[in-house]
């Protein structure tokens, strides 16, 4: 017990006597200090005293599908910082191949009595994936916020980058350069943001008096290698400009072009999506559509805190406007 008091006190930066007062429910401790002590107990893995177990921890689960795509660490940084400003501690849950599943992470977070969960990408974005663990959170009335895709049957608040606006901007840019054979590299068929992008691309083609042929659309897992394989098929079919659903896919498209002896952007153009870290340092620097990560991350935390405090007005999806960033990977198509 003495060792536990010392470790918690050191973690919070208060005296052992203060920790003891919190654990024994005695007065004379500010609410902020009290919550910090309880959060430290949770973080250090100590069980709360019986009389305090009914309260949820000041922990928030932050569930990410991966860390290889730079966009997810960027979201984690913004969301983690915003949570800290609210006196909440993020618990990072990252999926890895063969590792802990998303459903298992949810079970672990429930055991920790978290105050809420933010999902920044994951199975909720796939229409055909299992969603039972999300329903479990809803049944237990755990505050949840989703990033970049809603779940139709559940009323979780959601913050999303406007995929339709993103594709409209990208398509307009390539069209203005003179590209007529434009292709897309998207995620799997049940991936909600990719579905939205495809709908927008078809509408953009129709507005120009044309149709988007099926052979101009390729699907892939979200990786550089997947983008290389998918875009390679488009280059072989004579596409001159490709819009990709992520920056890593776009980097794969550039590699596929080079393997075929095509210069970017002299022969073909590539557009990414996200504007994740270091895309201005690639060769050529990547033209892309920027997600407003800072605004989206802060909005996600605000929505979560509103739920925690019981003041959530109405669930739904907040759409954030993307921004076209033109760099060196797009240019007029080759005359040959």
N, C-alpha and C positions, 0 to 999 in steps of 0.2 A: 504493500500500500504506500509506504514511504517513497519507494522508488517511482511508483506511478505518479505521485504528487510532484516529485522533483522533475520528471520528464515533461509533464503537462505544463508546469510552471515555466520551465525553460522554453518550451515551444511557444507559449503565449507571451512571455516576457513579464510575468507577474510573480508575486510571492506564492510560496506553497500554502500560506494561510488563506490567501484569496481563493486558490483552487479548492481548498477544503471547504470554505464557506459556500462555494457554488455547489459542490457535490453533496453537501448536507442541507441545501436549501435555505441557508441563513441570509438575512438581509445585509446591506452594506456593500453590495457589489452592483456596479452599473450593468444595464442590460447588454451593452456592447461587449463588456468584459465577460459577462456570463455566457453569451453566445460564442465568444472566442474560445473559452474553456471547453464548452461542449463540442465545438468543432474539432479542437485538438484531441479530445478523447476519441472521436470517430476516426480521425486521420491516423492516430497512433495505434488504433485497433483495440482500444480498451472498451469494455462494456459499460454502458451508462448505468448509474444507480437506478434501482427499480422505480423510484418516484419520478425519474426523468425520462423513462423509456417511451412514454406516450408522446413525447415531442419529436418532431422530425429533426434530423440533423441539419446543420447548415452546409450540407454538401449537395452539389449538383452534378449529376452524371453528364459527361460530354462524350457522346458516342460518335466515333469517326470510322469510316470504312477502311481507311488506309492513311499512311503518312508519306508515301512515295510521291504522290501528286502534291506539288507545293501549295495548292489551294487549301488543302485541309489543315496543315500547320498554320497557315495564315488565319483561317477561321478560328482555330484553337487559341491563337494569341489574342485576337480581338475579344472573343467570348470570355476567355479566362480573365483578361484584364477587367472587363466590365463586371464580371461576377465578383471579383475581388473588391471592386468599388462598392458593391452592395453588401459586403460582409459575408459573401458566399465563397465556398472553396470548390473548384472544379475537380472532378474525379475523371481522368482521361481514360477512356475505354476504346482501344484501337484494335480492329480486327486484323488478324494475320492468317495466312493460309495454314490450315490445320490447327489453328489456335482456338481461343475461346470464341464461341458463337455470340451473335448479337443477343439471342434469347437468354443465353447464360449470363451475359453481362447485365441484362435487365434483372435477372434473379438476384445477382450479387448486389446490385444497387438497391433493390427492395429490402434486402437483408440489412443494409446499412441505413435504412430509413431516410433515404435522400429526400431533400425538399422538392426536387424536380429533375427532369432530364431534358437535355437538348440533343437532338439528333441532327448532325450536319452531314447528310448523306447516309445511305444504308438501305436496308431491305424495303423500307417504306416507299422508296422511289421506284420500286419495281412492282408493277401491278399484280404479277403472278407469283410473287414471293410470299412466304408465310408471314402473316401479320398477327398471330395469336398473342405474342408478347406485348404488342402495342395495345391490344384489347385488355390485357391484364392490367396495364398501367391505367387505362381509362376506367376500368371497374373499381380500382383502388383509389380513384380520384387523385392520382399523382399528376402535378402540373407537367405538361410536356409541350415543347415547341419543336417544330420540324423546319429544316432549312432546305429550300429548293424543290419541294414536292409535297403536296397534301395527300392525306389518305381519305378518300371520298366518304367512306362509311364512318369515319371518326372525326369529331369536331375539334381536333387539335389545331391551335393557332399555327400559322406557317408564314415564314418570310422567304420570298423567292426573287431571284433575278428574272426579269421579264424575258422569257425565251423567245417570244414572238417578236418583240422589239429588237432583240439581239440579232436574229436571223434577218429581219428587215434591213437593219443597218449593214450587215455583212453583205447581203445580196445586192443592195443598192450600190455599195462600194465597188464590188466586182463588176457589176453591170456598167457603172459609169466609166470604168477603165476599158470597156469594150469586150468583156468576156460574155460569151453566149452559151458555152458548154460548161455549166457550173455543176459541181457534184457536192455531195455531203458525206461525211464520215460521222456516224452517230453511234450511240450506245446500243444495247440490246433492245429488241422489239418492245419489251414490256417496261422499258425505262421511261418514266413519265416526262422528264425534261426533253428527252430525245424525241418523243412523240410530238411534243409541242413544237419543237424546232422543225420537224418534218412538215407539220401542218402549215407553219409559217412559210416554209420554202415553197410548198405547192401554191400557196396564195400569192407569193411574190412572182412566181413563174406565170401564173394565170393573169396577174395584173399586167404583165408584159406581153400578153397575147400568146403565151406558149404553155406547154405542159412540162412537168418535171418527170422525165422517164424513170422507170424503176431501176434501169441499169446505171443511173446517175446517183444512186443511194447505196451506200455500203454500211454495214454494221460491224461493231467490234467491241471487245472488252476495252476498258479505259486504260490503255498502256501505250507506250511508245511503239512496242513491237506490233500491237494490234493495229495501230494507226498506219504503220508501215505496210502491213499486209493489205488492209482495206484500201488505202489510197493507191497502192500499187495497181490494184485492179482497175481503179478509176483512170489512172494515167494511161493504162493500156487501152482503154476504151476511147481515148481522145479528149477527155475532160481537160480544160485549161485552167480552171480555178476550183479550189476545194475549200469548203467551209467545214471546220471540224468542231466537235462538241466539247473538246477540251484542248488545252495547250500541249500536253504530252502526245495526244493524237496528231496534232499539227506537226510536232517535231518528227514524228514517225512518217508523216506524209512528205516532209522535206527530204528525209533520208531515202524514201522510196523513189522520189524523183531523181535524186543524184545517182542512185544505183542504175537508173535507166538512161543516164547521160543527159538528163534534163537540168537546166539551170533555173534556180529560183532567185529572183522573179522573172528573168529574161524569157524563159520558155513557159513556165507555169507559175501560178500564184497560190499561196496558202494563207488561210485565215484561221486563227485559233479562237478559243473561248476561255475566259477567266482573267487573263493578264496576270498570271501567277509570277512568282519571284524569278528574276533573271531572264525573262523573255526579251528584255531589251539588250541582253548580252549575247544572244545566240547569233549565228551567222547563216543567213542574214537575220537582223533583229526581227522578231515575229510581229506581224500585224495581227491584232486580236480584238475581241470584244471584252471589255473590262467589267467584271462583277464589282459592285460597290460593297466590298467586303466589310469595311469599317461600319457603314450605315446598317448593313444587314445584321452583322454580329451584335451591335448595340441594340437594335430593335428586337432581336431574339431574346436577349437578356431582359429587356423591358417587359416583353410579353410574359416571360416566365415569372418575373417578380410580381407582376400584376396578379397572376394566378395564385402565387404563394400568399399574397396579401388578401386574396379574396375579392379583388376589385376588377377582375377581367370583365370587360364590357361585352364584347361579342367576338367569338372565334371567327376564323376565316383566314384568307391568304392575303398578305401584303406584298404587292409587286413593286420591285425596285428597278429603276431605269438603268440599263447598261450604257456603256460608252465605247464607241468605236475608237480604237487606237491604231492609227496607220503608221507602220514602220517600213521595213525594207523587204518584206516577203510578198508584197503585192505590187503589180505593175501591169500595164497593158499587155495583152497576149502577143506571142510572137507572130509575125506576119506569115511565117512559113507553115 
